[in-house]
């Protein structure tokens, strides 16, 4: 009986040591495999994210008042009609680029709401007899004189994210 215990205890110690070494080895291999998968995924995702940043920077440029107003028939529209078209343009631009928005922080996405609020709050400040040209001038002036514009803040955040990726 003591002879069996004499063989069993060393065998159990060897078994436990083998299990511990194998467990650590498999755990290290699993971490290495996960790291390789992340690296491979990052190689695929990074170019996609960069294209998304490029598209979103174009979106932010296209939703500035000066850019949006270029193609609108200002003489034919009332202030309310112009305001509605601007809001529709902002919404359509963001909806068109919806898939790129998964790659960026909420600060960039909130620029849409802030631009909509900017367009909406400018109209009530105008006199009742104001034309759409007056409204357009007021929008462009207010946007250009305001140092912290929604699109400017979003573009800065977008550039910061792109720099981190590089």
C-alpha positions in Angstrom: 0.0 0.0 0.0 2.8 2.5 0.9 4.4 1.5 -2.4 1.2 2.5 -4.3 1.1 5.9 -2.4 4.8 6.3 -3.1 4.2 6.1 -6.9 0.8 7.9 -6.8 1.9 11.1 -5.2 4.8 11.8 -7.6 2.6 10.9 -10.5 -0.1 13.4 -9.3 2.6 16.1 -8.9 3.9 15.4 -12.4 0.3 15.4 -13.7 -0.5 18.7 -12.0 2.7 20.3 -13.2 2.0 19.1 -16.8 -1.6 20.4 -16.6 -0.4 23.8 -15.4 2.3 24.1 -18.1 -0.2 23.0 -20.8 -2.9 25.4 -19.5 -0.5 28.3 -19.6 0.7 27.3 -23.0 -2.8 27.1 -24.5 -3.8 30.3 -22.8 -0.8 32.1 -24.4 -1.6 30.5 -27.8 -5.2 31.7 -27.5 -4.1 35.3 -26.7 -1.6 35.2 -29.6 -4.4 34.0 -31.9 -6.8 36.7 -30.7 -4.1 39.3 -31.2 -3.4 38.1 -34.7 -7.1 38.2 -35.5 -7.4 41.7 -34.2 -4.4 42.8 -36.2 -5.8 41.2 -39.4 -9.2 42.8 -38.7 -7.5 46.2 -38.1 -5.7 46.0 -41.5 -9.1 45.6 -43.1 -11.0 48.1 -41.0 -8.5 50.9 -41.0 -8.9 51.7 -44.7 -12.6 51.5 -44.4 -12.5 53.9 -41.4 -10.3 56.3 -43.3 -12.7 56.4 -46.2 -15.5 57.0 -43.7 -13.6 59.9 -42.3 -13.1 61.3 -45.7 -16.8 61.0 -46.6 -17.8 62.5 -43.3 -15.5 65.5 -43.8 -17.1 66.0 -47.2 -20.5 65.8 -45.5 -19.5 68.4 -43.0 -18.3 70.7 -45.8 -21.5 70.2 -47.8 -23.7 71.1 -44.9 -22.2 74.5 -44.2 -24.6 77.3 -45.0 -22.5 78.8 -47.8 -22.3 75.4 -49.6 -25.9 74.5 -49.2 -27.1 77.9 -50.4 -25.1 77.9 -53.6 -27.6 75.6 -55.5 -30.8 77.1 -54.1 -33.0 79.5 -56.1 -33.1 82.2 -53.4 -35.2 84.7 -55.3 -38.0 82.1 -55.8 -38.2 81.0 -52.2 -39.7 82.4 -49.0 -37.7 82.4 -45.8 -39.8 79.4 -44.5 -39.3 77.5 -47.7 -35.6 78.1 -47.7 -35.4 77.1 -44.1 -37.2 73.8 -44.9 -35.0 73.1 -47.8 -31.9 73.7 -45.8 -33.1 71.3 -43.0 -34.0 68.7 -45.7 -30.6 69.0 -47.2 -28.9 68.5 -43.9 -31.0 65.5 -43.1 -30.5 64.0 -46.5 -26.7 64.4 -46.4 -26.5 62.7 -43.0 -28.9 60.0 -44.0 -26.9 59.3 -47.2 -23.8 58.9 -45.2 -25.4 56.9 -42.3 -23.2 53.8 -42.7 -20.0 55.9 -42.2 -21.3 57.2 -38.9 -20.7 53.9 -37.1 -17.0 54.6 -37.2 -17.1 58.0 -35.4 -17.9 59.4 -32.0 -21.3 60.9 -31.2 -19.9 64.4 -31.2 -19.6 64.3 -35.0 -23.1 62.9 -35.4 -24.6 65.6 -33.2 -23.4 68.2 -35.7 -26.5 67.4 -37.7 -28.8 68.4 -34.9 -26.8 71.5 -34.0 -26.8 72.6 -37.7 -30.5 72.1 -37.8 -30.9 74.1 -34.7 -28.7 76.9 -36.1 -30.8 77.1 -39.3 -34.0 77.0 -37.3 -33.0 79.7 -34.8 -31.9 82.2 -37.4 -35.3 82.8 -39.1 -37.2 84.2 -36.1 -34.5 86.8 -35.6 -35.3 88.4 -39.0 -37.9 91.1 -39.6 -41.2 89.9 -41.0 -40.5 91.5 -44.4 -37.1 89.8 -44.8 -36.5 87.9 -48.0 -34.8 84.6 -48.4 -31.7 86.5 -49.6 -31.7 88.4 -46.2 -32.0 85.0 -44.5 -29.2 83.5 -46.5 -26.9 86.5 -45.8 -27.8 86.3 -42.1 -27.0 82.6 -42.0 -23.7 82.9 -43.8 -22.6 86.0 -41.6 -23.6 84.3 -38.4 -21.9 81.1 -39.4 -18.7 82.7 -40.4 -18.5 85.1 -37.4 -19.2 82.3 -34.9 -15.8 80.8 -34.0 -17.2 77.5 -32.7 -19.5 76.2 -35.5 -21.1 72.8 -35.2 -19.4 71.5 -38.4 -16.1 73.0 -37.3 -16.2 71.2 -33.9 -17.2 68.0 -35.6 -14.5 68.3 -38.2 -11.9 68.9 -35.5 -13.1 65.7 -33.7 -13.0 63.8 -37.0 -9.4 64.9 -37.6 -8.4 63.9 -34.1 -9.9 60.4 -34.6 -8.1 60.0 -37.9 -4.8 61.0 -36.4 -5.2 58.4 -33.7 -5.8 55.8 -36.3 -2.7 56.7 -38.1 
